[in-house]
Amino acid sequence: MPDALKKILVDARELHFRRAGIGRYIYNLSHDLIKLDPPLKFAAAIKAGEKAALPALLQQQTLEIPPLIFHKFAKPLWDNYYIPQYFRLHKFDLFYAAGHFAPVLRKNIPIIATIHDLSPILFPKAFPLPVRSYLKFNLKQIAAQATIIAVPSENTKKDLIKVLHTDERKIRVIYPSLVPTEFKSDPSINPLKIEKYVLCVGTNEPRKNLRGLIRAFAQVDPELRREYPLVITGRAGWMAANLDAFIAELGIAGEVIFTGFIEEPMLPHLFGHADVFCYPSFYEGFGFPPLEAMYYGAPVLTSNVASLPEVVGDAAILVDPYSTADIAQGLIRLLSSESLRWELRDEGRVRAQKFLKNDFAQKMLDIFLSA
């Protein structure tokens, strides 16, 4: 009689925000893992009502969490009481903490984890106090209790060792894969109906440095600003800023466009039409947006800190996110040189290919099988 398959309960709640970094990571892993036909049985803890949107790998069995449980005061109870009950009732072998949460108060539950970054610890002011406190507590406990920790960059590994004093022997640097949105290339499809623009895609939260980008854009020559307006798209996140008054003070109200959320099928066209893609984030554990921008053919300007140089390599303009002048000079350099933009388009596409068929799923599978 063959051995029973190992059963793994996956915290897939962040799939609710599929376009955000952790949601994208979980989706891409599930997408790639199923191709390997893994000898494992997966179940997913998800937000109620979202089973139909799950990747096929995670649809076998689900624990659906009521919306009320996503409240900051109910979450600890769910993480450390209901999930452990479900874990024992269904006789799981392993809990995979794919986001920032795990049943850390129950020491008898085997945990492996992906720790994406330490932003709640390194950038605490970017989070509301109750959320920050719970995230910091969980990160510290997961880092201590997990038998194996996957991280998406060397930078996150460095942070874990330096900040949380995590045992280096249990950390595995595994770069995530890029799973592009399927689309048919058609130059006539332009979601914005604007011929030229500078694009920034990302969640509106302090860590993304939208104020710094807008302030730098205001220093670009007015003629260039009028020719290439700044387009900012994405949902509101933690402590999202209302930037309208800030933009008005800078005198560029007609040159900055907020689109709000753009549906995923339109994103390839949004990236593909962009003359420059800007992502001057203060801190990332990986950084999917610049990678996606390169894949779809946008020249990229991004930060020279944290994991972002690992992601883009030599295929982007790197700037100091803390220097308005440096961001502005990078923008001016790109907007003033069509040849440089074409050069970066070509180099970016080559760079993105490295993440299309990497060993992300196989290395994660090896962890699941060995834990």
N, C-alpha and C positions, 0 to 999 in steps of 0.2 A: 504493500500500500504506500503510495507516495506521501511524503510529508505534507502537512497542511501548509498553505501559503501564509507567509508572514503578513499580519494585518497592521496597517498604518493609518492612524487618524491624523488628517492634515488640517491645520487651521487655515482655511481658505476664505476667511471673512473679508480679507482685503481685495478679493476679486470683485467685490461690490464697486470698487474704484479701479476698474481694469486699466484705465489710461494712466493712472498714477504708478509710481515705480514698483511698489511691492505687488500690486495687482498685476502689472505687466509681467513681473518676474514669475509669479505663480502660474499665470496663463501660459507663458512660454515654456516653462518646465513641463507642465502637463501636456502641452502640444507635442513636445519632443519625446517625452518619456513613452507615450503610448506607441510610438513607432518602434520602440525596442522590445515591445511585448514583455514587459517586466513580470517576473514570477512573484508578484506581490498583489495583495488586495488592499485597495485604497478606499477610505471613506473621507468625507469632507464635512467640516463644520462651516456652515455658511449662513448668510442672512436669509430669513424666511422668504419664500417665494422666488428664489433665484436659481433653483435647481436646473431649470430648462436652459439657462445661459451658461452652465458649467461646461468646461471641456469634457470630452467623453470619458477620460481617465477617472474623473472624480464623480461621475454620475452613478456609480455602482451602489453607493450607500451614502446617505446624507443625514447630518444632524442639523436641523433647521432652527436657527436662533431667532426668537421674536424680536421685532424692532426695539421694544422697550429695553431689551438687554444691552443694546448698544449705548445706553445712557451711561455716563461716566461713573455713576454710583452703583449701577447694577452689574457692570462688567466684571469687577473682581469676584463677585458671588458666582457668576456664571463660569468664569475661568477656573475657579478653585473648588467649586462644589458640583455643578451640573456636568461639566465636561469630564471630571474624574469618575462620576457615577456612570456616565455613558461609556467611558473607556473600559471600566471593569465589567459592566453588564454585557458588553459585546466582545469582551476578551481580546482587546487589541494588544499588540506586542510593542508598539512604538508610537509616540506622539511626535509629529513633525511641526515645530513652531516655525511656520513660514513667514510670519510677521513679527510683531513685537510682543506677543502674548503667549503664555503657556500656564499650565496648572502648577506653578512653582511652589505653592504651599503644600503640595502633595509629593513628598520626596520619593514615593515608591513608583512613580510613573517614569519610565525611560523616555528621555527627550533627546532628539537631535534638532538642530536649529539652523536657520539662516539668519545671521545678524547682518542687516543691510548697511547700517551706519549707526553712529552714536549721536545723532543730532539732538535728541532730548537732553543729553548730558553736555555736549559741546556748545549747543546753541539754545540754552534753556529759555531765553526770552522770546523765542519763536513759537512757544507753545503756551496755552493757558495753564495756569498753575495746577489745577487738579489733574489734567491730562499729563502734564510734564512729570509730576510726582509719580504717577502710576507707571508711566513709560520707563522712567529711570529705574524704579524698583524692579520692574520686570526684566529690563535689559541686564541689570547686574545679576539677578538670580538665574536667568537663562544662561548667561556666560559662565556662571559657576557650575550649574547643574548639568548642562548638556554634555553628552559624551563626545559628540563631534559637532563642530560649528563650521558651516560653510559660509564664506564671505565672498562678495562679488568683486573685490579689488584688493590689491596689496595695501592700499591706503586704509581700508577698514581693518585689515589684519593689524597694521601698525597701531591704529587707534585702540583696538582691543587689548593689545599687549601693554601699551603705554598707559592707558587710562584705567582699564579694569584689571590689569595684571593677569590676563587670561593666559593659561598654559599654551604656549605656542604649538606644542605637539598635537593638540586636538583641533587646530584651526586648518581649514583647507581653503585655499584661494581658488575659486571656480568662477570664471567669467560667464555670465549668463549669455544665452543666445539671443539673436535678433529674429523675431518672427514678424515679417512685414505684413501689413494689411494687403490683401489681394485686391488688385485694381487693374483696370485696363488703361494704359497710357493714352491720354487724349488731351492734347494742348488746348482744346476748346473748352474744357471743363475747368473753370476757375471759380471757387466758392466765393471769392471776395469781389469779383468783377473789377479788380484793380490790376493794372498791367505791371506795376513795379511796387515793391514794398520790402521793408525789413521785418522779419518775423521773429516773434518770441512765443513759444508754446510751453506752457507749464502752469502748475497750480499757483494761484495768487496767495503767497504766504511770505513772511519776512525773509526766510532763508534764500528765496529765489532772486532777491536783489532787484526787484522791478523798479524801485525808486532809483537805484544806482544807474540802471539802464536808461531810464527816462531822463535823468539828469545829464547823462552823457550824450544822449540823443539831442538834447537842447543845445549842446555845444558844437554840434555838426553845422556846417555852413547852411544857412536858410534855403539856398537854392537846392542843395542836396536833400534837405528835409522835405521840401515840397515835392521833389521828384520821387523820393523813396519814403513814404510815410511809414511810421512804426505801427505794426499790427501786433496786438497782444491777445492771445487766445488761451482759454483754459478756465477751469472752474475755480471758485473761491475755496481756499483752504483755511488752515488755522490762522486766526487773527488777520484775515484778509484786509488789506488797506483799501480805503476809498481814495483813489488817486486823482479824481477829477479836479479837486481844488489845487492839488500839487502841480498838476499839468497846467492849469490856468495861470498859476503864479509864474511859471516858467515861460509863459507866452507862446505855447505850442499846442494849444487846445485843438486846432484843426488838423494837426499833423500826427496825432496819436489816436489809433482806432482800437476799441475793445470789442471783440466779437462775441464774448461769452464762450460757452461750450460749443465745439464743432463736432458733429457726428464723425465717428471713426472712418467711414468710407470716404469722407471728403479730405481727410488729413493728407494722404499722399499727394493730392492735387495742391493742397495748401503749401506743403513743403516744396513741391516741384516748381511752383511758380515764384517762390521767394528768391529775391536777389541776394539776400544775406539772412542767415539764421543766427540769432544772438541768444546766448545762454550764460550770462555772467553770474552764476549761482555762487554763493559763499561756501556751500558744502554739499557734496553728494556722496553716496555710497557707491554708486555706479554712474548713472546718467544716460537714460535711454533717449531723451529728446535729441541731443546732438548726434547720436548714432543713427537715429531714424532720419534726421535731416540729411546726413551724408548719404544714406542709402538712396533717398529720393532725389538727390542731386542739388541740394542747397549748400552754398559755401558757408562754413561754420566759423563763428567767433565764440569762444567760450573761455572759462576761467582757467588760470594756471595753478589752481589749488586742488586739494583733496584728490578724488579719483579721476577727475575729468581729463588730465593729461594722459592717463593710462588708456582711456576710452578712445580718444581722438588721435593719439600719436602725433605725427608730424603733418596731419592732414587738415589742420585748422589753425586759425589765428588765436593765440593764447594771450589773455590779458589779466591784469591784476584786478579782481572784482572790487577791491577796496579803493581803487583809484579811478575817479570819474574821468580824469584826463586820459588815462591809459585805455579805458573802454572807448572813449570818444575818438582817440587816435586810431584805434583798431577799426572802428566803423568808417572813419574817413578814408583810411587806407583801402578798405574793401570797396566802398562805394565809388571811389575815384579811379579804380582800375578794373576794367572789364576782363583784362587778361588774367589778373590774379584770381578773380572770381571763377573763371573757367578752369584755371589750374587747380583750385581747391575743389571744384565740383568733381573733376576726374580723380584726384587723390582721395577725396572723401568716399567715393563709390568703391574704390579699391579697398580702403580701410574697413568699410562696413561689411564687405564680403567675408572678412576674417571671423565675423560673429554669426554668419548665417549657418555655417556647418561646423561649429566647434564641438567640443566634447562635453558640453554642459550636462546633457541628460545622462550620458554614460557615467560621468564622474559622480553625479548625484545618485544614480542607481547603485553604484559601488558602495556609497555610504549607507544607503538604505539596507543593502544586503549584509553589510559587515557589522552594523550597529546591534 
